[in-house]
Amino acid sequence: MKELDALPTAEAINFVIEQGKAMRKQGKSGYPSMYEDVLRRRKTEVDFMLAPYLAAAEELAIDVPTLRVAYQIIKTIDRFLA
């Protein structure tokens, strides 16, 4: 699989969309790993998955309210798992 971070943003987005279309056409479906973790009552990898983006946004003084709230919600859910 291509390294998405090495691609220009538009190309990376298009690549992911096309991958999703191909999977759907083949009858494949899946869920994000954090969703699978919650279903199995395991702690998520939210710190590994989202914390670097929150740190980068803070360093660059970029407001990311949706990401911040999503992180807080998942951390709250984590407290009730495993």
PDB file of N, CA, C and O in Angstrom, chain B, residues numbered from 101:
ATOM      1  N   MET B 101       0.841  -1.181   0.000  1.00  0.00           N
ATOM      2  CA  MET B 101       0.000   0.000   0.000  1.00  0.00           C
ATOM      3  C   MET B 101       0.884   1.242   0.000  1.00  0.00           C
ATOM      4  O   MET B 101       1.950   1.269   0.616  1.00  0.00           O
ATOM      5  N   LYS B 102       0.425   2.247  -0.691  1.00  0.00           N
ATOM      6  CA  LYS B 102       1.185   3.492  -0.761  1.00  0.00           C
ATOM      7  C   LYS B 102       1.283   4.134   0.613  1.00  0.00           C
ATOM      8  O   LYS B 102       0.391   3.980   1.447  1.00  0.00           O
ATOM      9  N   GLU B 103       2.363   4.845   0.839  1.00  0.00           N
ATOM     10  CA  GLU B 103       2.501   5.638   2.051  1.00  0.00           C
ATOM     11  C   GLU B 103       1.752   6.948   1.809  1.00  0.00           C
ATOM     12  O   GLU B 103       2.206   7.811   1.057  1.00  0.00           O
ATOM     13  N   LEU B 104       0.611   7.075   2.455  1.00  0.00           N
ATOM     14  CA  LEU B 104      -0.251   8.222   2.183  1.00  0.00           C
ATOM     15  C   LEU B 104       0.395   9.550   2.526  1.00  0.00           C
ATOM     16  O   LEU B 104       0.144  10.553   1.857  1.00  0.00           O
ATOM     17  N   ASP B 105       1.222   9.569   3.557  1.00  0.00           N
ATOM     18  CA  ASP B 105       1.831  10.844   3.939  1.00  0.00           C
ATOM     19  C   ASP B 105       2.871  11.309   2.924  1.00  0.00           C
ATOM     20  O   ASP B 105       3.308  12.459   2.970  1.00  0.00           O
ATOM     21  N   ALA B 106       3.275  10.421   2.003  1.00  0.00           N
ATOM     22  CA  ALA B 106       4.235  10.806   0.971  1.00  0.00           C
ATOM     23  C   ALA B 106       3.533  11.390  -0.255  1.00  0.00           C
ATOM     24  O   ALA B 106       4.183  11.951  -1.137  1.00  0.00           O
ATOM     25  N   LEU B 107       2.210  11.258  -0.306  1.00  0.00           N
ATOM     26  CA  LEU B 107       1.440  11.746  -1.449  1.00  0.00           C
ATOM     27  C   LEU B 107       0.925  13.157  -1.202  1.00  0.00           C
ATOM     28  O   LEU B 107       0.729  13.557  -0.055  1.00  0.00           O
ATOM     29  N   PRO B 108       0.706  13.915  -2.282  1.00  0.00           N
ATOM     30  CA  PRO B 108       0.014  15.198  -2.123  1.00  0.00           C
ATOM     31  C   PRO B 108      -1.375  14.939  -1.531  1.00  0.00           C
ATOM     32  O   PRO B 108      -1.966  13.887  -1.776  1.00  0.00           O
ATOM     33  N   THR B 109      -1.888  15.876  -0.768  1.00  0.00           N
ATOM     34  CA  THR B 109      -3.143  15.681  -0.045  1.00  0.00           C
ATOM     35  C   THR B 109      -4.277  15.206  -0.952  1.00  0.00           C
ATOM     36  O   THR B 109      -4.951  14.228  -0.630  1.00  0.00           O
ATOM     37  N   ALA B 110      -4.494  15.877  -2.066  1.00  0.00           N
ATOM     38  CA  ALA B 110      -5.603  15.510  -2.956  1.00  0.00           C
ATOM     39  C   ALA B 110      -5.440  14.080  -3.471  1.00  0.00           C
ATOM     40  O   ALA B 110      -6.414  13.332  -3.556  1.00  0.00           O
ATOM     41  N   GLU B 111      -4.220  13.709  -3.810  1.00  0.00           N
ATOM     42  CA  GLU B 111      -3.962  12.356  -4.301  1.00  0.00           C
ATOM     43  C   GLU B 111      -4.179  11.318  -3.204  1.00  0.00           C
ATOM     44  O   GLU B 111      -4.714  10.241  -3.470  1.00  0.00           O
ATOM     45  N   ALA B 112      -3.772  11.628  -1.981  1.00  0.00           N
ATOM     46  CA  ALA B 112      -3.975  10.711  -0.857  1.00  0.00           C
ATOM     47  C   ALA B 112      -5.468  10.504  -0.591  1.00  0.00           C
ATOM     48  O   ALA B 112      -5.914   9.379  -0.364  1.00  0.00           O
ATOM     49  N   ILE B 113      -6.227  11.587  -0.620  1.00  0.00           N
ATOM     50  CA  ILE B 113      -7.672  11.490  -0.405  1.00  0.00           C
ATOM     51  C   ILE B 113      -8.312  10.643  -1.501  1.00  0.00           C
ATOM     52  O   ILE B 113      -9.123   9.762  -1.216  1.00  0.00           O
ATOM     53  N   ASN B 114      -7.950  10.909  -2.742  1.00  0.00           N
ATOM     54  CA  ASN B 114      -8.500  10.144  -3.855  1.00  0.00           C
ATOM     55  C   ASN B 114      -8.128   8.663  -3.741  1.00  0.00           C
ATOM     56  O   ASN B 114      -8.955   7.794  -4.019  1.00  0.00           O
ATOM     57  N   PHE B 115      -6.903   8.374  -3.340  1.00  0.00           N
ATOM     58  CA  PHE B 115      -6.459   6.994  -3.170  1.00  0.00           C
ATOM     59  C   PHE B 115      -7.320   6.259  -2.145  1.00  0.00           C
ATOM     60  O   PHE B 115      -7.749   5.130  -2.386  1.00  0.00           O
ATOM     61  N   VAL B 116      -7.572   6.898  -1.005  1.00  0.00           N
ATOM     62  CA  VAL B 116      -8.376   6.276   0.053  1.00  0.00           C
ATOM     63  C   VAL B 116      -9.814   6.070  -0.423  1.00  0.00           C
ATOM     64  O   VAL B 116     -10.411   5.026  -0.163  1.00  0.00           O
ATOM     65  N   ILE B 117     -10.362   7.053  -1.112  1.00  0.00           N
ATOM     66  CA  ILE B 117     -11.725   6.919  -1.633  1.00  0.00           C
ATOM     67  C   ILE B 117     -11.806   5.748  -2.607  1.00  0.00           C
ATOM     68  O   ILE B 117     -12.738   4.947  -2.541  1.00  0.00           O
ATOM     69  N   GLU B 118     -10.842   5.649  -3.500  1.00  0.00           N
ATOM     70  CA  GLU B 118     -10.851   4.555  -4.480  1.00  0.00           C
ATOM     71  C   GLU B 118     -10.675   3.198  -3.798  1.00  0.00           C
ATOM     72  O   GLU B 118     -11.284   2.212  -4.214  1.00  0.00           O
ATOM     73  N   GLN B 119      -9.853   3.144  -2.761  1.00  0.00           N
ATOM     74  CA  GLN B 119      -9.698   1.894  -2.007  1.00  0.00           C
ATOM     75  C   GLN B 119     -11.031   1.485  -1.387  1.00  0.00           C
ATOM     76  O   GLN B 119     -11.407   0.313  -1.432  1.00  0.00           O
ATOM     77  N   GLY B 120     -11.737   2.444  -0.813  1.00  0.00           N
ATOM     78  CA  GLY B 120     -13.042   2.170  -0.215  1.00  0.00           C
ATOM     79  C   GLY B 120     -14.045   1.678  -1.244  1.00  0.00           C
ATOM     80  O   GLY B 120     -14.797   0.739  -0.983  1.00  0.00           O
ATOM     81  N   LYS B 121     -14.059   2.309  -2.414  1.00  0.00           N
ATOM     82  CA  LYS B 121     -14.964   1.876  -3.485  1.00  0.00           C
ATOM     83  C   LYS B 121     -14.648   0.445  -3.915  1.00  0.00           C
ATOM     84  O   LYS B 121     -15.557  -0.360  -4.115  1.00  0.00           O
ATOM     85  N   ALA B 122     -13.367   0.131  -4.058  1.00  0.00           N
ATOM     86  CA  ALA B 122     -12.958  -1.216  -4.468  1.00  0.00           C
ATOM     87  C   ALA B 122     -13.373  -2.243  -3.418  1.00  0.00           C
ATOM     88  O   ALA B 122     -13.847  -3.325  -3.763  1.00  0.00           O
ATOM     89  N   MET B 123     -13.198  -1.911  -2.151  1.00  0.00           N
ATOM     90  CA  MET B 123     -13.598  -2.824  -1.076  1.00  0.00           C
ATOM     91  C   MET B 123     -15.108  -3.044  -1.091  1.00  0.00           C
ATOM     92  O   MET B 123     -15.576  -4.175  -0.959  1.00  0.00           O
ATOM     93  N   ARG B 124     -15.861  -1.971  -1.250  1.00  0.00           N
ATOM     94  CA  ARG B 124     -17.316  -2.082  -1.276  1.00  0.00           C
ATOM     95  C   ARG B 124     -17.764  -2.942  -2.459  1.00  0.00           C
ATOM     96  O   ARG B 124     -18.672  -3.763  -2.327  1.00  0.00           O
ATOM     97  N   LYS B 125     -17.126  -2.750  -3.610  1.00  0.00           N
ATOM     98  CA  LYS B 125     -17.459  -3.512  -4.818  1.00  0.00           C
ATOM     99  C   LYS B 125     -17.196  -5.005  -4.604  1.00  0.00           C
ATOM    100  O   LYS B 125     -17.910  -5.844  -5.152  1.00  0.00           O
ATOM    101  N   GLN B 126     -16.177  -5.335  -3.814  1.00  0.00           N
ATOM    102  CA  GLN B 126     -15.838  -6.726  -3.516  1.00  0.00           C
ATOM    103  C   GLN B 126     -16.677  -7.283  -2.369  1.00  0.00           C
ATOM    104  O   GLN B 126     -16.510  -8.438  -1.976  1.00  0.00           O
ATOM    105  N   GLY B 127     -17.578  -6.461  -1.835  1.00  0.00           N
ATOM    106  CA  GLY B 127     -18.425  -6.917  -0.744  1.00  0.00           C
ATOM    107  C   GLY B 127     -17.746  -6.905   0.606  1.00  0.00           C
ATOM    108  O   GLY B 127     -18.250  -7.489   1.565  1.00  0.00           O
ATOM    109  N   LYS B 128     -16.616  -6.250   0.687  1.00  0.00           N
ATOM    110  CA  LYS B 128     -15.891  -6.174   1.963  1.00  0.00           C
ATOM    111  C   LYS B 128     -16.388  -4.994   2.779  1.00  0.00           C
ATOM    112  O   LYS B 128     -16.760  -3.951   2.241  1.00  0.00           O
ATOM    113  N   SER B 129     -16.384  -5.181   4.062  1.00  0.00           N
ATOM    114  CA  SER B 129     -16.704  -4.072   4.957  1.00  0.00           C
ATOM    115  C   SER B 129     -15.798  -4.200   6.170  1.00  0.00           C
ATOM    116  O   SER B 129     -15.230  -5.261   6.431  1.00  0.00           O
ATOM    117  N   GLY B 130     -15.678  -3.148   6.876  1.00  0.00           N
ATOM    118  CA  GLY B 130     -14.819  -3.169   8.048  1.00  0.00           C
ATOM    119  C   GLY B 130     -15.124  -1.989   8.937  1.00  0.00           C
ATOM    120  O   GLY B 130     -15.896  -1.099   8.580  1.00  0.00           O
ATOM    121  N   TYR B 131     -14.518  -1.996  10.075  1.00  0.00           N
ATOM    122  CA  TYR B 131     -14.710  -0.928  11.035  1.00  0.00           C
ATOM    123  C   TYR B 131     -13.350  -0.423  11.473  1.00  0.00           C
ATOM    124  O   TYR B 131     -12.369  -1.165  11.433  1.00  0.00           O
ATOM    125  N   PRO B 132     -13.280   0.848  11.897  1.00  0.00           N
ATOM    126  CA  PRO B 132     -12.028   1.366  12.431  1.00  0.00           C
ATOM    127  C   PRO B 132     -11.594   0.560  13.657  1.00  0.00           C
ATOM    128  O   PRO B 132     -12.430   0.051  14.403  1.00  0.00           O
ATOM    129  N   SER B 133     -10.302   0.453  13.850  1.00  0.00           N
ATOM    130  CA  SER B 133      -9.777  -0.360  14.947  1.00  0.00           C
ATOM    131  C   SER B 133     -10.269   0.124  16.309  1.00  0.00           C
ATOM    132  O   SER B 133     -10.497  -0.689  17.204  1.00  0.00           O
ATOM    133  N   MET B 134     -10.436   1.433  16.477  1.00  0.00           N
ATOM    134  CA  MET B 134     -10.931   1.925  17.771  1.00  0.00           C
ATOM    135  C   MET B 134     -12.368   1.472  18.014  1.00  0.00           C
ATOM    136  O   MET B 134     -12.741   1.189  19.152  1.00  0.00           O
ATOM    137  N   TYR B 135     -13.168   1.401  16.967  1.00  0.00           N
ATOM    138  CA  TYR B 135     -14.536   0.897  17.105  1.00  0.00           C
ATOM    139  C   TYR B 135     -14.502  -0.571  17.516  1.00  0.00           C
ATOM    140  O   TYR B 135     -15.253  -0.996  18.393  1.00  0.00           O
ATOM    141  N   GLU B 136     -13.629  -1.337  16.878  1.00  0.00           N
ATOM    142  CA  GLU B 136     -13.476  -2.750  17.238  1.00  0.00           C
ATOM    143  C   GLU B 136     -13.039  -2.885  18.701  1.00  0.00           C
ATOM    144  O   GLU B 136     -13.521  -3.763  19.417  1.00  0.00           O
ATOM    145  N   ASP B 137     -12.138  -2.024  19.134  1.00  0.00           N
ATOM    146  CA  ASP B 137     -11.690  -2.052  20.536  1.00  0.00           C
ATOM    147  C   ASP B 137     -12.862  -1.839  21.483  1.00  0.00           C
ATOM    148  O   ASP B 137     -13.012  -2.567  22.464  1.00  0.00           O
ATOM    149  N   VAL B 138     -13.689  -0.846  21.190  1.00  0.00           N
ATOM    150  CA  VAL B 138     -14.833  -0.543  22.057  1.00  0.00           C
ATOM    151  C   VAL B 138     -15.797  -1.727  22.072  1.00  0.00           C
ATOM    152  O   VAL B 138     -16.286  -2.109  23.135  1.00  0.00           O
ATOM    153  N   LEU B 139     -16.075  -2.310  20.908  1.00  0.00           N
ATOM    154  CA  LEU B 139     -16.967  -3.473  20.858  1.00  0.00           C
ATOM    155  C   LEU B 139     -16.446  -4.624  21.715  1.00  0.00           C
ATOM    156  O   LEU B 139     -17.224  -5.350  22.334  1.00  0.00           O
ATOM    157  N   ARG B 140     -15.128  -4.781  21.745  1.00  0.00           N
ATOM    158  CA  ARG B 140     -14.514  -5.870  22.507  1.00  0.00           C
ATOM    159  C   ARG B 140     -14.156  -5.457  23.936  1.00  0.00           C
ATOM    160  O   ARG B 140     -13.512  -6.205  24.672  1.00  0.00           O
ATOM    161  N   ARG B 141     -14.592  -4.238  24.313  1.00  0.00           N
ATOM    162  CA  ARG B 141     -14.353  -3.699  25.652  1.00  0.00           C
ATOM    163  C   ARG B 141     -12.856  -3.627  25.992  1.00  0.00           C
ATOM    164  O   ARG B 141     -12.449  -3.886  27.125  1.00  0.00           O
ATOM    165  N   ARG B 142     -12.050  -3.269  24.986  1.00  0.00           N
ATOM    166  CA  ARG B 142     -10.617  -3.061  25.193  1.00  0.00           C
ATOM    167  C   ARG B 142     -10.341  -1.561  25.142  1.00  0.00           C
ATOM    168  O   ARG B 142     -11.038  -0.810  24.460  1.00  0.00           O
ATOM    169  N   LYS B 143      -9.327  -1.145  25.865  1.00  0.00           N
ATOM    170  CA  LYS B 143      -8.920   0.259  25.774  1.00  0.00           C
ATOM    171  C   LYS B 143      -8.486   0.547  24.336  1.00  0.00           C
ATOM    172  O   LYS B 143      -7.881  -0.293  23.670  1.00  0.00           O
ATOM    173  N   THR B 144      -8.808   1.741  23.885  1.00  0.00           N
ATOM    174  CA  THR B 144      -8.473   2.123  22.514  1.00  0.00           C
ATOM    175  C   THR B 144      -7.023   2.599  22.428  1.00  0.00           C
ATOM    176  O   THR B 144      -6.331   2.734  23.436  1.00  0.00           O
ATOM    177  N   GLU B 145      -6.594   2.844  21.209  1.00  0.00           N
ATOM    178  CA  GLU B 145      -5.260   3.404  20.971  1.00  0.00           C
ATOM    179  C   GLU B 145      -5.377   4.893  20.662  1.00  0.00           C
ATOM    180  O   GLU B 145      -4.625   5.424  19.844  1.00  0.00           O
ATOM    181  N   VAL B 146      -6.317   5.561  21.314  1.00  0.00           N
ATOM    182  CA  VAL B 146      -6.596   6.959  21.006  1.00  0.00           C
ATOM    183  C   VAL B 146      -5.366   7.846  21.213  1.00  0.00           C
ATOM    184  O   VAL B 146      -5.145   8.784  20.448  1.00  0.00           O
ATOM    185  N   ASP B 147      -4.577   7.559  22.230  1.00  0.00           N
ATOM    186  CA  ASP B 147      -3.375   8.386  22.440  1.00  0.00           C
ATOM    187  C   ASP B 147      -2.398   8.224  21.284  1.00  0.00           C
ATOM    188  O   ASP B 147      -1.798   9.201  20.836  1.00  0.00           O
ATOM    189  N   PHE B 148      -2.238   7.015  20.806  1.00  0.00           N
ATOM    190  CA  PHE B 148      -1.338   6.746  19.685  1.00  0.00           C
ATOM    191  C   PHE B 148      -1.891   7.345  18.394  1.00  0.00           C
ATOM    192  O   PHE B 148      -1.140   7.876  17.576  1.00  0.00           O
ATOM    193  N   MET B 149      -3.219   7.254  18.214  1.00  0.00           N
ATOM    194  CA  MET B 149      -3.843   7.660  16.956  1.00  0.00           C
ATOM    195  C   MET B 149      -4.071   9.166  16.840  1.00  0.00           C
ATOM    196  O   MET B 149      -3.873   9.734  15.766  1.00  0.00           O
ATOM    197  N   LEU B 150      -4.478   9.814  17.915  1.00  0.00           N
ATOM    198  CA  LEU B 150      -4.889  11.215  17.818  1.00  0.00           C
ATOM    199  C   LEU B 150      -3.975  12.210  18.527  1.00  0.00           C
ATOM    200  O   LEU B 150      -3.863  13.358  18.099  1.00  0.00           O
ATOM    201  N   ALA B 151      -3.326  11.785  19.599  1.00  0.00           N
ATOM    202  CA  ALA B 151      -2.507  12.725  20.369  1.00  0.00           C
ATOM    203  C   ALA B 151      -1.431  13.424  19.533  1.00  0.00           C
ATOM    204  O   ALA B 151      -1.200  14.616  19.736  1.00  0.00           O
ATOM    205  N   PRO B 152      -0.764  12.733  18.602  1.00  0.00           N
ATOM    206  CA  PRO B 152       0.243  13.449  17.797  1.00  0.00           C
ATOM    207  C   PRO B 152      -0.356  14.594  16.973  1.00  0.00           C
ATOM    208  O   PRO B 152       0.282  15.629  16.784  1.00  0.00           O
ATOM    209  N   TYR B 153      -1.574  14.400  16.489  1.00  0.00           N
ATOM    210  CA  TYR B 153      -2.222  15.462  15.715  1.00  0.00           C
ATOM    211  C   TYR B 153      -2.619  16.629  16.608  1.00  0.00           C
ATOM    212  O   TYR B 153      -2.517  17.789  16.207  1.00  0.00           O
ATOM    213  N   LEU B 154      -3.068  16.321  17.810  1.00  0.00           N
ATOM    214  CA  LEU B 154      -3.394  17.385  18.758  1.00  0.00           C
ATOM    215  C   LEU B 154      -2.142  18.171  19.134  1.00  0.00           C
ATOM    216  O   LEU B 154      -2.180  19.398  19.226  1.00  0.00           O
ATOM    217  N   ALA B 155      -1.045  17.471  19.349  1.00  0.00           N
ATOM    218  CA  ALA B 155       0.217  18.136  19.697  1.00  0.00           C
ATOM    219  C   ALA B 155       0.708  19.012  18.548  1.00  0.00           C
ATOM    220  O   ALA B 155       1.155  20.138  18.767  1.00  0.00           O
ATOM    221  N   ALA B 156       0.623  18.494  17.326  1.00  0.00           N
ATOM    222  CA  ALA B 156       1.067  19.272  16.169  1.00  0.00           C
ATOM    223  C   ALA B 156       0.191  20.508  15.982  1.00  0.00           C
ATOM    224  O   ALA B 156       0.691  21.590  15.677  1.00  0.00           O
ATOM    225  N   ALA B 157      -1.116  20.341  16.166  1.00  0.00           N
ATOM    226  CA  ALA B 157      -2.022  21.483  16.031  1.00  0.00           C
ATOM    227  C   ALA B 157      -1.711  22.548  17.069  1.00  0.00           C
ATOM    228  O   ALA B 157      -1.726  23.743  16.774  1.00  0.00           O
ATOM    229  N   GLU B 158      -1.430  22.102  18.287  1.00  0.00           N
ATOM    230  CA  GLU B 158      -1.087  23.069  19.341  1.00  0.00           C
ATOM    231  C   GLU B 158       0.216  23.786  19.006  1.00  0.00           C
ATOM    232  O   GLU B 158       0.317  25.003  19.163  1.00  0.00           O
ATOM    233  N   GLU B 159       1.202  23.043  18.551  1.00  0.00           N
ATOM    234  CA  GLU B 159       2.500  23.636  18.202  1.00  0.00           C
ATOM    235  C   GLU B 159       2.363  24.661  17.080  1.00  0.00           C
ATOM    236  O   GLU B 159       3.060  25.676  17.061  1.00  0.00           O
ATOM    237  N   LEU B 160       1.450  24.378  16.140  1.00  0.00           N
ATOM    238  CA  LEU B 160       1.248  25.275  14.995  1.00  0.00           C
ATOM    239  C   LEU B 160       0.156  26.319  15.238  1.00  0.00           C
ATOM    240  O   LEU B 160      -0.171  27.106  14.350  1.00  0.00           O
ATOM    241  N   ALA B 161      -0.405  26.315  16.452  1.00  0.00           N
ATOM    242  CA  ALA B 161      -1.477  27.242  16.827  1.00  0.00           C
ATOM    243  C   ALA B 161      -2.682  27.126  15.894  1.00  0.00           C
ATOM    244  O   ALA B 161      -3.263  28.124  15.467  1.00  0.00           O
ATOM    245  N   ILE B 162      -3.037  25.872  15.592  1.00  0.00           N
ATOM    246  CA  ILE B 162      -4.214  25.595  14.767  1.00  0.00           C
ATOM    247  C   ILE B 162      -5.312  25.070  15.677  1.00  0.00           C
ATOM    248  O   ILE B 162      -5.103  24.113  16.421  1.00  0.00           O
ATOM    249  N   ASP B 163      -6.473  25.690  15.620  1.00  0.00           N
ATOM    250  CA  ASP B 163      -7.597  25.246  16.435  1.00  0.00           C
ATOM    251  C   ASP B 163      -8.250  24.030  15.774  1.00  0.00           C
ATOM    252  O   ASP B 163      -8.642  24.085  14.608  1.00  0.00           O
ATOM    253  N   VAL B 164      -8.360  22.952  16.516  1.00  0.00           N
ATOM    254  CA  VAL B 164      -8.958  21.709  16.012  1.00  0.00           C
ATOM    255  C   VAL B 164     -10.040  21.249  16.997  1.00  0.00           C
ATOM    256  O   VAL B 164      -9.889  20.214  17.645  1.00  0.00           O
ATOM    257  N   PRO B 165     -11.119  22.010  17.109  1.00  0.00           N
ATOM    258  CA  PRO B 165     -12.119  21.693  18.125  1.00  0.00           C
ATOM    259  C   PRO B 165     -12.775  20.329  17.945  1.00  0.00           C
ATOM    260  O   PRO B 165     -13.039  19.648  18.936  1.00  0.00           O
ATOM    261  N   THR B 166     -13.039  19.919  16.733  1.00  0.00           N
ATOM    262  CA  THR B 166     -13.689  18.626  16.509  1.00  0.00           C
ATOM    263  C   THR B 166     -12.774  17.490  16.929  1.00  0.00           C
ATOM    264  O   THR B 166     -13.212  16.548  17.589  1.00  0.00           O
ATOM    265  N   LEU B 167     -11.513  17.574  16.552  1.00  0.00           N
ATOM    266  CA  LEU B 167     -10.548  16.543  16.933  1.00  0.00           C
ATOM    267  C   LEU B 167     -10.376  16.511  18.448  1.00  0.00           C
ATOM    268  O   LEU B 167     -10.305  15.436  19.043  1.00  0.00           O
ATOM    269  N   ARG B 168     -10.309  17.674  19.066  1.00  0.00           N
ATOM    270  CA  ARG B 168     -10.136  17.751  20.519  1.00  0.00           C
ATOM    271  C   ARG B 168     -11.325  17.115  21.256  1.00  0.00           C
ATOM    272  O   ARG B 168     -11.136  16.371  22.219  1.00  0.00           O
ATOM    273  N   VAL B 169     -12.542  17.411  20.800  1.00  0.00           N
ATOM    274  CA  VAL B 169     -13.732  16.843  21.437  1.00  0.00           C
ATOM    275  C   VAL B 169     -13.799  15.338  21.187  1.00  0.00           C
ATOM    276  O   VAL B 169     -14.135  14.579  22.096  1.00  0.00           O
ATOM    277  N   ALA B 170     -13.486  14.899  19.974  1.00  0.00           N
ATOM    278  CA  ALA B 170     -13.474  13.458  19.682  1.00  0.00           C
ATOM    279  C   ALA B 170     -12.491  12.745  20.607  1.00  0.00           C
ATOM    280  O   ALA B 170     -12.798  11.683  21.147  1.00  0.00           O
ATOM    281  N   TYR B 171     -11.320  13.329  20.784  1.00  0.00           N
ATOM    282  CA  TYR B 171     -10.306  12.753  21.678  1.00  0.00           C
ATOM    283  C   TYR B 171     -10.851  12.654  23.104  1.00  0.00           C
ATOM    284  O   TYR B 171     -10.701  11.623  23.759  1.00  0.00           O
ATOM    285  N   GLN B 172     -11.476  13.714  23.575  1.00  0.00           N
ATOM    286  CA  GLN B 172     -12.011  13.720  24.944  1.00  0.00           C
ATOM    287  C   GLN B 172     -13.127  12.685  25.113  1.00  0.00           C
ATOM    288  O   GLN B 172     -13.214  12.025  26.149  1.00  0.00           O
ATOM    289  N   ILE B 173     -13.970  12.547  24.106  1.00  0.00           N
ATOM    290  CA  ILE B 173     -15.051  11.560  24.180  1.00  0.00           C
ATOM    291  C   ILE B 173     -14.475  10.148  24.234  1.00  0.00           C
ATOM    292  O   ILE B 173     -14.905   9.333  25.051  1.00  0.00           O
ATOM    293  N   ILE B 174     -13.515   9.857  23.379  1.00  0.00           N
ATOM    294  CA  ILE B 174     -12.926   8.512  23.352  1.00  0.00           C
ATOM    295  C   ILE B 174     -12.185   8.240  24.647  1.00  0.00           C
ATOM    296  O   ILE B 174     -12.253   7.124  25.162  1.00  0.00           O
ATOM    297  N   LYS B 175     -11.484   9.219  25.189  1.00  0.00           N
ATOM    298  CA  LYS B 175     -10.799   9.039  26.479  1.00  0.00           C
ATOM    299  C   LYS B 175     -11.809   8.742  27.586  1.00  0.00           C
ATOM    300  O   LYS B 175     -11.538   7.936  28.476  1.00  0.00           O
ATOM    301  N   THR B 176     -12.966   9.389  27.531  1.00  0.00           N
ATOM    302  CA  THR B 176     -14.022   9.115  28.514  1.00  0.00           C
ATOM    303  C   THR B 176     -14.521   7.690  28.374  1.00  0.00           C
ATOM    304  O   THR B 176     -14.681   6.987  29.372  1.00  0.00           O
ATOM    305  N   ILE B 177     -14.766   7.258  27.152  1.00  0.00           N
ATOM    306  CA  ILE B 177     -15.198   5.869  26.910  1.00  0.00           C
ATOM    307  C   ILE B 177     -14.139   4.904  27.426  1.00  0.00           C
ATOM    308  O   ILE B 177     -14.473   3.890  28.040  1.00  0.00           O
ATOM    309  N   ASP B 178     -12.880   5.201  27.186  1.00  0.00           N
ATOM    310  CA  ASP B 178     -11.780   4.344  27.639  1.00  0.00           C
ATOM    311  C   ASP B 178     -11.826   4.074  29.141  1.00  0.00           C
ATOM    312  O   ASP B 178     -11.481   2.982  29.591  1.00  0.00           O
ATOM    313  N   ARG B 179     -12.249   5.064  29.909  1.00  0.00           N
ATOM    314  CA  ARG B 179     -12.298   4.883  31.367  1.00  0.00           C
ATOM    315  C   ARG B 179     -13.250   3.775  31.791  1.00  0.00           C
ATOM    316  O   ARG B 179     -13.128   3.228  32.887  1.00  0.00           O
ATOM    317  N   PHE B 180     -14.196   3.446  30.922  1.00  0.00           N
ATOM    318  CA  PHE B 180     -15.176   2.405  31.255  1.00  0.00           C
ATOM    319  C   PHE B 180     -14.847   1.056  30.621  1.00  0.00           C
ATOM    320  O   PHE B 180     -15.608   0.101  30.777  1.00  0.00           O
ATOM    321  N   LEU B 181     -13.740   0.968  29.919  1.00  0.00           N
ATOM    322  CA  LEU B 181     -13.350  -0.275  29.253  1.00  0.00           C
ATOM    323  C   LEU B 181     -12.260  -0.991  30.038  1.00  0.00           C
ATOM    324  O   LEU B 181     -11.482  -0.374  30.766  1.00  0.00           O
ATOM    325  N   ALA B 182     -12.226  -2.272  29.875  1.00  0.00           N
ATOM    326  CA  ALA B 182     -11.222  -3.178  30.474  1.00  0.00           C
ATOM    327  C   ALA B 182     -10.676  -2.737  31.761  1.00  0.00           C
ATOM    328  O   ALA B 182      -9.834  -3.422  32.341  1.00  0.00           O
TER     329      ALA B 182
END
